[in-house]
Amino acid sequence: MNFNILKPYPSPIISGRGVDVDFAMLAGALGLLGLGLVMITSASSEVAAVQSGNALYHMIRHLIYMVLGLGACIATMMVPIATWQRMGFMMLVGAFGLLVMVLLPGIGREVNGSMRWIGFSFFNVQPSEVAKVFVVIYLAGYLVRRQKEVRESWMGFFKPFIVLLPMAGLLLMEPDFGATVVMMGAAAAMLFLGGVGLLRFGLMVLLAVVAVVVLIKAQPYRMARLTTFTDPWADQFGSGYQLTQALIAFGRGEWLGVGLGNSVQKQFYLPEAHTDFVFSVLAEELGAVGSLATVALFVFVSVRAMYIGLWAEKAKQFFAAYMAYGLAFLWIGQFLINIGVNVGLLPTKGLTLPFLSYGGSSLVICCACLGLLLRIEWESRTHLGSEEMEFDESDFAEESPHGR
């Protein structure tokens, strides 16, 4: 019997050097996770005390999701990138299946007028969070398989949209306009980095802008949000209420904030204070200095993710590179939209802040993406990520010193 099959496959956490990960990336993400736990505990305590009788109700649930997320991070670090590449089409089919299931009566759960969740006994799964990552993985594989076609022909450029447009349609049926924008934005960025010419890319941007305008005008509530955010004070107790309360939170925070736990806006003035608008509570309690430090941490994590893609590309691991770019743009898109909504630069949109907002599906998927990025960085640095290679302890002993 060959007992070698019982040996765990080499990974960033199973090697002759112990835990061998990009500690800078890991530290940045853990910093955001820790800050998120503190802010959610602060932002949700009053609401939780009234609704459930336990001021720590949301904190406990978020802590459970953090543990699940870190487990997902470890699990994805254990899987070779080549395996994700082989499973790309299956994941695409799975993404379509989830987005169809959530629209079915009896399976999908409606919250605030949107069918975005599949409900289980004590938690909900948001298929759009999973679908966005699966699309990135599939598109990364497509860019590798059809690299020359993507760069030189119109057909190679248009083929991905045969998949992307139906998926965007399913997201809009929920409706989830924000997830649609993030997914399509990440896909566009991946195509551009994959070598699409400026003419074709410019046409894609123009069509995207036209599509967004049409979608906004097609639904009265989207048009109302667009007009409200330009002057929320015109209807501060109606459609502009949420944004005006968020802006009041920023104003009260000034430079150094009112102190952790001392927010007034979280006390039933600001709706969704621990989910979509947790950054407003952070700004009120920690001030402009704390807000800018949080933004700087987000920028660091996002730029580091882009560099991980660059390192993989230099190592000629193109699938891993495109996947890293796509995951980075998913984070960047959600970050820009959430912060833009909180400060009044964008219309109100229900998108969580990566690593920081309360929300099980979003947090677990963010942590899984972190695991993928750490795996990509490890494979590109060690060149030991190929399933075709034979491994022994001497391989790891001869590795170059860790660090970029």
C-alpha beads as a LAMMPS data file, in Angstrom:
LAMMPS data file: protein, C-alpha beads

404 atoms
403 bonds

1 atom types
1 bond types

-500.0 500.0 xlo xhi
-500.0 500.0 ylo yhi
-500.0 500.0 zlo zhi

Masses

1 110.0

Atoms # bond

1 1 1 0.000 0.000 0.000
2 1 1 1.273 3.465 -0.885
3 1 1 1.111 5.488 2.326
4 1 1 2.265 8.661 0.537
5 1 1 -1.331 9.351 -0.451
6 1 1 -2.085 9.864 3.241
7 1 1 0.367 12.774 3.464
8 1 1 -1.347 16.168 3.341
9 1 1 -0.721 18.092 0.166
10 1 1 1.837 20.893 0.705
11 1 1 0.252 24.253 1.425
12 1 1 1.116 27.554 3.127
13 1 1 0.167 26.019 6.498
14 1 1 1.649 22.523 5.948
15 1 1 5.296 22.718 5.002
16 1 1 8.727 22.098 6.397
17 1 1 8.872 25.766 7.412
18 1 1 5.646 25.757 9.383
19 1 1 3.128 28.462 8.552
20 1 1 4.479 30.108 5.399
21 1 1 2.092 32.855 4.360
22 1 1 2.226 36.488 3.307
23 1 1 2.106 37.844 6.859
24 1 1 1.651 41.448 5.708
25 1 1 -1.544 40.534 3.842
26 1 1 -2.745 38.331 6.685
27 1 1 -2.067 41.026 9.290
28 1 1 -3.970 43.647 7.284
29 1 1 -7.010 41.398 6.881
30 1 1 -6.969 40.344 10.547
31 1 1 -6.738 44.008 11.520
32 1 1 -9.908 44.729 9.543
33 1 1 -11.641 41.684 11.047
34 1 1 -10.751 42.776 14.576
35 1 1 -11.861 46.349 13.936
36 1 1 -15.096 45.044 12.432
37 1 1 -15.855 42.956 15.514
38 1 1 -15.299 45.951 17.796
39 1 1 -17.441 48.295 15.689
40 1 1 -20.282 45.809 15.234
41 1 1 -20.351 45.217 18.988
42 1 1 -20.589 48.952 19.523
43 1 1 -23.017 49.718 16.683
44 1 1 -25.479 46.908 17.399
45 1 1 -25.639 46.799 21.205
46 1 1 -28.710 49.027 21.696
47 1 1 -30.653 47.508 18.800
48 1 1 -29.795 43.974 19.917
49 1 1 -30.795 44.706 23.529
50 1 1 -34.258 45.854 22.444
51 1 1 -34.860 43.240 19.756
52 1 1 -33.460 40.145 21.479
53 1 1 -32.889 41.127 25.090
54 1 1 -29.155 40.478 24.708
55 1 1 -26.917 43.451 23.907
56 1 1 -24.230 41.088 22.580
57 1 1 -26.541 39.114 20.272
58 1 1 -25.102 40.457 16.989
59 1 1 -21.560 40.371 18.342
60 1 1 -21.848 36.673 19.202
61 1 1 -23.286 35.837 15.793
62 1 1 -20.585 37.873 14.069
63 1 1 -17.927 36.083 16.111
64 1 1 -19.348 32.741 14.965
65 1 1 -19.206 33.930 11.345
66 1 1 -15.608 35.048 11.900
67 1 1 -14.670 31.552 13.085
68 1 1 -16.432 30.038 10.054
69 1 1 -14.684 32.556 7.814
70 1 1 -11.248 31.760 9.194
71 1 1 -12.049 28.071 8.688
72 1 1 -12.956 28.845 5.062
73 1 1 -9.685 30.764 4.716
74 1 1 -7.671 27.783 5.931
75 1 1 -9.638 25.399 3.715
76 1 1 -9.028 27.427 0.549
77 1 1 -5.329 27.699 1.374
78 1 1 -5.162 23.898 1.357
79 1 1 -6.478 23.563 -2.216
80 1 1 -4.025 23.932 -5.139
81 1 1 -4.844 26.728 -7.577
82 1 1 -4.781 24.164 -10.400
83 1 1 -7.792 22.494 -8.788
84 1 1 -9.778 25.736 -8.880
85 1 1 -8.830 26.119 -12.545
86 1 1 -10.178 22.669 -13.390
87 1 1 -13.405 23.339 -11.508
88 1 1 -14.102 26.681 -13.203
89 1 1 -16.978 25.502 -15.409
90 1 1 -18.599 23.538 -12.568
91 1 1 -18.458 26.634 -10.406
92 1 1 -20.095 28.692 -13.138
93 1 1 -22.944 26.180 -13.350
94 1 1 -23.197 26.227 -9.553
95 1 1 -23.400 30.027 -9.552
96 1 1 -26.287 29.966 -12.027
97 1 1 -28.008 27.275 -9.967
98 1 1 -27.789 29.312 -6.763
99 1 1 -29.047 32.489 -8.442
100 1 1 -32.025 30.605 -9.877
101 1 1 -32.788 28.884 -6.556
102 1 1 -32.930 32.148 -4.634
103 1 1 -35.733 33.358 -6.924
104 1 1 -37.889 30.275 -6.336
105 1 1 -40.779 30.694 -3.861
106 1 1 -40.248 28.592 -0.782
107 1 1 -36.465 28.555 -1.206
108 1 1 -35.497 32.192 -1.505
109 1 1 -36.145 34.412 1.492
110 1 1 -37.428 37.949 1.021
111 1 1 -35.950 40.691 3.208
112 1 1 -36.811 44.364 2.714
113 1 1 -38.444 43.603 -0.644
114 1 1 -35.477 41.704 -2.110
115 1 1 -35.081 37.954 -2.710
116 1 1 -31.351 37.755 -2.003
117 1 1 -31.082 35.004 0.608
118 1 1 -31.576 31.265 0.872
119 1 1 -32.742 30.674 4.429
120 1 1 -31.658 27.810 6.640
121 1 1 -32.515 27.106 10.261
122 1 1 -30.379 29.768 11.944
123 1 1 -28.523 31.518 9.129
124 1 1 -29.005 32.794 5.584
125 1 1 -26.803 32.305 2.535
126 1 1 -26.525 35.105 -0.024
127 1 1 -25.915 33.438 -3.415
128 1 1 -24.698 36.652 -5.050
129 1 1 -21.620 36.653 -2.781
130 1 1 -20.713 33.138 -3.898
131 1 1 -21.594 33.801 -7.548
132 1 1 -19.247 36.803 -7.819
133 1 1 -16.249 34.716 -6.760
134 1 1 -17.219 31.796 -9.015
135 1 1 -17.477 34.177 -11.984
136 1 1 -13.972 35.499 -11.260
137 1 1 -12.571 31.954 -11.190
138 1 1 -14.320 30.990 -14.424
139 1 1 -13.289 34.182 -16.222
140 1 1 -9.660 33.743 -15.111
141 1 1 -9.689 30.308 -16.752
142 1 1 -11.250 31.743 -19.903
143 1 1 -8.570 34.429 -20.177
144 1 1 -5.879 31.752 -19.992
145 1 1 -7.538 29.399 -22.490
146 1 1 -8.460 32.135 -24.986
147 1 1 -5.675 34.618 -24.378
148 1 1 -4.796 35.195 -28.029
149 1 1 -8.462 35.364 -29.056
150 1 1 -9.256 37.881 -26.296
151 1 1 -6.397 40.146 -27.321
152 1 1 -6.849 40.018 -31.086
153 1 1 -10.516 39.437 -31.956
154 1 1 -13.905 40.907 -31.169
155 1 1 -15.363 37.441 -30.688
156 1 1 -12.929 36.621 -27.908
157 1 1 -13.955 39.863 -26.229
158 1 1 -17.720 39.303 -26.534
159 1 1 -17.849 35.613 -25.565
160 1 1 -17.596 36.213 -21.788
161 1 1 -20.688 38.404 -21.943
162 1 1 -22.733 35.436 -23.141
163 1 1 -22.244 34.211 -19.573
164 1 1 -22.057 37.519 -17.716
165 1 1 -25.223 39.140 -19.056
166 1 1 -27.630 36.309 -18.076
167 1 1 -26.028 36.232 -14.634
168 1 1 -26.427 39.990 -14.321
169 1 1 -30.060 39.546 -15.319
170 1 1 -30.609 37.035 -12.498
171 1 1 -29.011 39.419 -10.006
172 1 1 -31.256 42.261 -11.174
173 1 1 -34.314 40.043 -10.719
174 1 1 -33.597 39.738 -6.972
175 1 1 -32.999 42.782 -7.270
176 1 1 -29.330 43.351 -6.373
177 1 1 -28.067 46.251 -8.440
178 1 1 -24.962 46.729 -6.318
179 1 1 -23.739 43.144 -6.722
180 1 1 -24.345 43.432 -10.472
181 1 1 -22.176 46.549 -10.713
182 1 1 -19.380 44.980 -8.644
183 1 1 -19.388 41.738 -10.637
184 1 1 -19.431 43.437 -14.026
185 1 1 -16.800 45.950 -12.911
186 1 1 -14.453 43.180 -11.767
187 1 1 -15.036 41.291 -15.030
188 1 1 -14.285 44.420 -17.080
189 1 1 -11.064 45.020 -15.132
190 1 1 -9.996 41.397 -15.666
191 1 1 -10.604 41.665 -19.403
192 1 1 -8.581 44.862 -19.568
193 1 1 -5.675 43.300 -17.667
194 1 1 -6.060 40.220 -19.861
195 1 1 -5.075 42.279 -22.885
196 1 1 -8.298 43.628 -24.417
197 1 1 -7.453 46.556 -26.698
198 1 1 -8.370 50.111 -25.755
199 1 1 -10.950 50.392 -28.541
200 1 1 -12.872 47.328 -27.409
201 1 1 -12.478 48.264 -23.754
202 1 1 -13.717 51.797 -24.428
203 1 1 -16.760 50.393 -26.206
204 1 1 -17.433 48.141 -23.225
205 1 1 -17.262 51.097 -20.821
206 1 1 -19.621 53.130 -23.025
207 1 1 -22.134 50.271 -23.203
208 1 1 -21.871 49.774 -19.444
209 1 1 -22.638 53.442 -18.783
210 1 1 -25.643 53.311 -21.120
211 1 1 -26.860 50.112 -19.428
212 1 1 -26.588 51.680 -15.965
213 1 1 -28.559 54.742 -17.080
214 1 1 -31.279 52.554 -18.608
215 1 1 -31.493 50.374 -15.487
216 1 1 -31.756 53.414 -13.225
217 1 1 -34.541 54.943 -15.298
218 1 1 -36.362 51.610 -15.587
219 1 1 -37.129 51.440 -11.853
220 1 1 -38.706 54.439 -10.070
221 1 1 -37.072 53.577 -6.721
222 1 1 -33.606 53.683 -8.303
223 1 1 -34.359 57.062 -9.859
224 1 1 -35.645 58.293 -6.499
225 1 1 -32.406 57.211 -4.817
226 1 1 -30.390 58.982 -7.487
227 1 1 -32.234 62.257 -7.034
228 1 1 -32.340 61.956 -3.234
229 1 1 -28.612 61.546 -2.663
230 1 1 -27.871 64.792 -4.534
231 1 1 -29.882 66.706 -1.895
232 1 1 -30.919 64.390 0.966
233 1 1 -31.919 67.342 3.152
234 1 1 -34.793 68.125 0.781
235 1 1 -36.600 65.085 2.246
236 1 1 -34.612 64.403 5.402
237 1 1 -37.468 62.568 7.137
238 1 1 -38.426 60.559 4.040
239 1 1 -36.279 59.161 1.259
240 1 1 -33.218 61.091 2.462
241 1 1 -33.473 59.975 6.084
242 1 1 -30.782 57.279 6.073
243 1 1 -28.199 59.423 4.322
244 1 1 -28.847 62.500 6.460
245 1 1 -28.407 60.452 9.629
246 1 1 -25.153 59.042 8.254
247 1 1 -23.897 62.548 7.472
248 1 1 -24.847 63.689 10.984
249 1 1 -22.702 60.829 12.324
250 1 1 -19.731 62.052 10.301
251 1 1 -20.298 65.603 11.500
252 1 1 -20.493 64.593 15.160
253 1 1 -17.271 62.606 14.885
254 1 1 -15.148 65.614 13.875
255 1 1 -11.396 64.848 14.024
256 1 1 -11.039 62.444 16.953
257 1 1 -14.577 61.140 17.434
258 1 1 -16.904 61.021 20.424
259 1 1 -15.258 57.894 21.807
260 1 1 -15.782 54.168 21.313
261 1 1 -19.311 53.192 22.329
262 1 1 -20.551 56.787 22.604
263 1 1 -22.315 57.085 19.244
264 1 1 -25.740 58.683 19.354
265 1 1 -26.719 57.860 15.777
266 1 1 -26.608 54.100 16.421
267 1 1 -29.390 54.523 18.985
268 1 1 -32.229 53.973 16.505
269 1 1 -31.489 57.108 14.462
270 1 1 -29.376 55.462 11.761
271 1 1 -31.021 52.376 10.177
272 1 1 -28.746 49.382 9.418
273 1 1 -26.048 50.898 11.632
274 1 1 -24.170 47.601 12.047
275 1 1 -24.462 46.438 8.428
276 1 1 -24.390 48.841 5.492
277 1 1 -23.642 51.951 7.579
278 1 1 -21.137 50.649 10.113
279 1 1 -18.537 53.009 8.634
280 1 1 -20.693 55.992 9.654
281 1 1 -20.751 54.788 13.258
282 1 1 -16.979 54.258 13.061
283 1 1 -16.577 57.838 11.827
284 1 1 -18.714 59.166 14.670
285 1 1 -16.874 57.237 17.387
286 1 1 -13.306 57.322 16.032
287 1 1 -13.480 60.563 14.048
288 1 1 -11.799 61.528 10.794
289 1 1 -8.465 60.162 12.021
290 1 1 -9.941 56.707 12.695
291 1 1 -11.858 56.769 9.410
292 1 1 -8.772 57.643 7.375
293 1 1 -6.735 54.973 9.176
294 1 1 -9.438 52.411 8.288
295 1 1 -9.422 53.549 4.661
296 1 1 -5.629 53.274 4.628
297 1 1 -5.885 49.686 5.891
298 1 1 -8.393 48.871 3.135
299 1 1 -6.106 50.439 0.545
300 1 1 -3.165 48.394 1.832
301 1 1 -5.073 45.102 1.641
302 1 1 -6.436 45.888 -1.838
303 1 1 -3.073 47.012 -3.239
304 1 1 -1.401 43.966 -1.685
305 1 1 -3.944 41.746 -3.444
306 1 1 -3.076 43.430 -6.750
307 1 1 0.620 42.886 -6.100
308 1 1 -0.056 39.211 -5.425
309 1 1 -1.560 39.033 -8.906
310 1 1 1.481 40.822 -10.329
311 1 1 3.867 38.390 -8.625
312 1 1 1.901 35.437 -9.985
313 1 1 2.016 36.945 -13.479
314 1 1 5.791 37.382 -13.215
315 1 1 6.001 33.712 -12.216
316 1 1 4.000 32.923 -15.387
317 1 1 1.096 31.580 -13.350
318 1 1 -1.465 33.463 -15.409
319 1 1 -4.636 31.828 -14.106
320 1 1 -3.619 32.631 -10.544
321 1 1 -2.729 36.178 -11.583
322 1 1 -6.083 36.878 -13.236
323 1 1 -7.924 35.344 -10.290
324 1 1 -6.003 37.544 -7.841
325 1 1 -6.798 40.635 -9.908
326 1 1 -10.476 39.700 -10.007
327 1 1 -10.713 39.086 -6.260
328 1 1 -8.942 42.369 -5.591
329 1 1 -11.401 44.267 -7.776
330 1 1 -14.349 42.619 -6.008
331 1 1 -13.036 44.032 -2.732
332 1 1 -12.226 47.413 -4.273
333 1 1 -15.680 47.696 -5.864
334 1 1 -17.530 46.912 -2.635
335 1 1 -15.252 49.190 -0.645
336 1 1 -15.722 52.167 -2.977
337 1 1 -19.486 51.741 -3.194
338 1 1 -20.011 51.264 0.551
339 1 1 -17.807 54.205 1.542
340 1 1 -19.300 56.314 -1.255
341 1 1 -22.812 55.610 0.028
342 1 1 -21.837 56.389 3.627
343 1 1 -20.346 59.781 2.774
344 1 1 -23.079 60.708 0.284
345 1 1 -21.062 60.441 -2.919
346 1 1 -23.215 57.588 -4.280
347 1 1 -26.919 56.710 -4.060
348 1 1 -27.902 54.468 -1.164
349 1 1 -27.081 50.859 -2.010
350 1 1 -27.121 47.737 0.131
351 1 1 -23.531 46.516 -0.098
352 1 1 -21.503 45.382 2.879
353 1 1 -18.025 46.680 3.684
354 1 1 -15.544 43.789 3.184
355 1 1 -14.294 42.281 6.479
356 1 1 -15.979 45.027 8.507
357 1 1 -19.776 44.886 8.114
358 1 1 -22.106 42.455 9.847
359 1 1 -23.203 39.735 7.445
360 1 1 -22.425 36.039 7.459
361 1 1 -22.174 35.280 3.735
362 1 1 -20.110 38.365 2.976
363 1 1 -17.671 37.739 5.830
364 1 1 -17.166 34.039 5.085
365 1 1 -16.640 34.695 1.363
366 1 1 -14.187 37.540 2.087
367 1 1 -12.158 35.197 4.286
368 1 1 -12.270 32.469 1.625
369 1 1 -10.972 35.009 -0.919
370 1 1 -8.185 35.879 1.506
371 1 1 -7.245 32.188 1.614
372 1 1 -7.148 32.052 -2.175
373 1 1 -4.874 35.095 -2.327
374 1 1 -2.532 33.674 0.305
375 1 1 -2.385 30.417 -1.659
376 1 1 -1.624 32.299 -4.893
377 1 1 1.162 34.273 -3.202
378 1 1 2.685 31.071 -1.773
379 1 1 2.589 29.216 -5.086
380 1 1 4.109 32.100 -7.018
381 1 1 6.857 32.577 -4.430
382 1 1 7.835 28.937 -3.914
383 1 1 7.057 27.594 -7.421
384 1 1 5.860 24.451 -5.616
385 1 1 2.202 24.854 -6.434
386 1 1 2.015 22.516 -9.407
387 1 1 0.224 19.224 -8.913
388 1 1 2.583 17.580 -11.403
389 1 1 5.613 18.072 -9.136
390 1 1 6.890 15.576 -6.575
391 1 1 7.470 16.963 -3.100
392 1 1 9.668 16.030 -0.172
393 1 1 11.054 17.871 2.856
394 1 1 14.205 18.915 0.992
395 1 1 12.085 21.016 -1.371
396 1 1 10.952 23.202 1.501
397 1 1 14.355 23.317 3.180
398 1 1 15.837 24.908 0.070
399 1 1 13.219 27.637 -0.257
400 1 1 14.386 31.204 -0.507
401 1 1 13.850 33.417 2.567
402 1 1 10.253 34.451 3.043
403 1 1 9.087 37.911 2.141
404 1 1 8.620 40.171 -0.814

Bonds

1 1 1 2
2 1 2 3
3 1 3 4
4 1 4 5
5 1 5 6
6 1 6 7
7 1 7 8
8 1 8 9
9 1 9 10
10 1 10 11
11 1 11 12
12 1 12 13
13 1 13 14
14 1 14 15
15 1 15 16
16 1 16 17
17 1 17 18
18 1 18 19
19 1 19 20
20 1 20 21
21 1 21 22
22 1 22 23
23 1 23 24
24 1 24 25
25 1 25 26
26 1 26 27
27 1 27 28
28 1 28 29
29 1 29 30
30 1 30 31
31 1 31 32
32 1 32 33
33 1 33 34
34 1 34 35
35 1 35 36
36 1 36 37
37 1 37 38
38 1 38 39
39 1 39 40
40 1 40 41
41 1 41 42
42 1 42 43
43 1 43 44
44 1 44 45
45 1 45 46
46 1 46 47
47 1 47 48
48 1 48 49
49 1 49 50
50 1 50 51
51 1 51 52
52 1 52 53
53 1 53 54
54 1 54 55
55 1 55 56
56 1 56 57
57 1 57 58
58 1 58 59
59 1 59 60
60 1 60 61
61 1 61 62
62 1 62 63
63 1 63 64
64 1 64 65
65 1 65 66
66 1 66 67
67 1 67 68
68 1 68 69
69 1 69 70
70 1 70 71
71 1 71 72
72 1 72 73
73 1 73 74
74 1 74 75
75 1 75 76
76 1 76 77
77 1 77 78
78 1 78 79
79 1 79 80
80 1 80 81
81 1 81 82
82 1 82 83
83 1 83 84
84 1 84 85
85 1 85 86
86 1 86 87
87 1 87 88
88 1 88 89
89 1 89 90
90 1 90 91
91 1 91 92
92 1 92 93
93 1 93 94
94 1 94 95
95 1 95 96
96 1 96 97
97 1 97 98
98 1 98 99
99 1 99 100
100 1 100 101
101 1 101 102
102 1 102 103
103 1 103 104
104 1 104 105
105 1 105 106
106 1 106 107
107 1 107 108
108 1 108 109
109 1 109 110
110 1 110 111
111 1 111 112
112 1 112 113
113 1 113 114
114 1 114 115
115 1 115 116
116 1 116 117
117 1 117 118
118 1 118 119
119 1 119 120
120 1 120 121
121 1 121 122
122 1 122 123
123 1 123 124
124 1 124 125
125 1 125 126
126 1 126 127
127 1 127 128
128 1 128 129
129 1 129 130
130 1 130 131
131 1 131 132
132 1 132 133
133 1 133 134
134 1 134 135
135 1 135 136
136 1 136 137
137 1 137 138
138 1 138 139
139 1 139 140
140 1 140 141
141 1 141 142
142 1 142 143
143 1 143 144
144 1 144 145
145 1 145 146
146 1 146 147
147 1 147 148
148 1 148 149
149 1 149 150
150 1 150 151
151 1 151 152
152 1 152 153
153 1 153 154
154 1 154 155
155 1 155 156
156 1 156 157
157 1 157 158
158 1 158 159
159 1 159 160
160 1 160 161
161 1 161 162
162 1 162 163
163 1 163 164
164 1 164 165
165 1 165 166
166 1 166 167
167 1 167 168
168 1 168 169
169 1 169 170
170 1 170 171
171 1 171 172
172 1 172 173
173 1 173 174
174 1 174 175
175 1 175 176
176 1 176 177
177 1 177 178
178 1 178 179
179 1 179 180
180 1 180 181
181 1 181 182
182 1 182 183
183 1 183 184
184 1 184 185
185 1 185 186
186 1 186 187
187 1 187 188
188 1 188 189
189 1 189 190
190 1 190 191
191 1 191 192
192 1 192 193
193 1 193 194
194 1 194 195
195 1 195 196
196 1 196 197
197 1 197 198
198 1 198 199
199 1 199 200
200 1 200 201
201 1 201 202
202 1 202 203
203 1 203 204
204 1 204 205
205 1 205 206
206 1 206 207
207 1 207 208
208 1 208 209
209 1 209 210
210 1 210 211
211 1 211 212
212 1 212 213
213 1 213 214
214 1 214 215
215 1 215 216
216 1 216 217
217 1 217 218
218 1 218 219
219 1 219 220
220 1 220 221
221 1 221 222
222 1 222 223
223 1 223 224
224 1 224 225
225 1 225 226
226 1 226 227
227 1 227 228
228 1 228 229
229 1 229 230
230 1 230 231
231 1 231 232
232 1 232 233
233 1 233 234
234 1 234 235
235 1 235 236
236 1 236 237
237 1 237 238
238 1 238 239
239 1 239 240
240 1 240 241
241 1 241 242
242 1 242 243
243 1 243 244
244 1 244 245
245 1 245 246
246 1 246 247
247 1 247 248
248 1 248 249
249 1 249 250
250 1 250 251
251 1 251 252
252 1 252 253
253 1 253 254
254 1 254 255
255 1 255 256
256 1 256 257
257 1 257 258
258 1 258 259
259 1 259 260
260 1 260 261
261 1 261 262
262 1 262 263
263 1 263 264
264 1 264 265
265 1 265 266
266 1 266 267
267 1 267 268
268 1 268 269
269 1 269 270
270 1 270 271
271 1 271 272
272 1 272 273
273 1 273 274
274 1 274 275
275 1 275 276
276 1 276 277
277 1 277 278
278 1 278 279
279 1 279 280
280 1 280 281
281 1 281 282
282 1 282 283
283 1 283 284
284 1 284 285
285 1 285 286
286 1 286 287
287 1 287 288
288 1 288 289
289 1 289 290
290 1 290 291
291 1 291 292
292 1 292 293
293 1 293 294
294 1 294 295
295 1 295 296
296 1 296 297
297 1 297 298
298 1 298 299
299 1 299 300
300 1 300 301
301 1 301 302
302 1 302 303
303 1 303 304
304 1 304 305
305 1 305 306
306 1 306 307
307 1 307 308
308 1 308 309
309 1 309 310
310 1 310 311
311 1 311 312
312 1 312 313
313 1 313 314
314 1 314 315
315 1 315 316
316 1 316 317
317 1 317 318
318 1 318 319
319 1 319 320
320 1 320 321
321 1 321 322
322 1 322 323
323 1 323 324
324 1 324 325
325 1 325 326
326 1 326 327
327 1 327 328
328 1 328 329
329 1 329 330
330 1 330 331
331 1 331 332
332 1 332 333
333 1 333 334
334 1 334 335
335 1 335 336
336 1 336 337
337 1 337 338
338 1 338 339
339 1 339 340
340 1 340 341
341 1 341 342
342 1 342 343
343 1 343 344
344 1 344 345
345 1 345 346
346 1 346 347
347 1 347 348
348 1 348 349
349 1 349 350
350 1 350 351
351 1 351 352
352 1 352 353
353 1 353 354
354 1 354 355
355 1 355 356
356 1 356 357
357 1 357 358
358 1 358 359
359 1 359 360
360 1 360 361
361 1 361 362
362 1 362 363
363 1 363 364
364 1 364 365
365 1 365 366
366 1 366 367
367 1 367 368
368 1 368 369
369 1 369 370
370 1 370 371
371 1 371 372
372 1 372 373
373 1 373 374
374 1 374 375
375 1 375 376
376 1 376 377
377 1 377 378
378 1 378 379
379 1 379 380
380 1 380 381
381 1 381 382
382 1 382 383
383 1 383 384
384 1 384 385
385 1 385 386
386 1 386 387
387 1 387 388
388 1 388 389
389 1 389 390
390 1 390 391
391 1 391 392
392 1 392 393
393 1 393 394
394 1 394 395
395 1 395 396
396 1 396 397
397 1 397 398
398 1 398 399
399 1 399 400
400 1 400 401
401 1 401 402
402 1 402 403
403 1 403 404
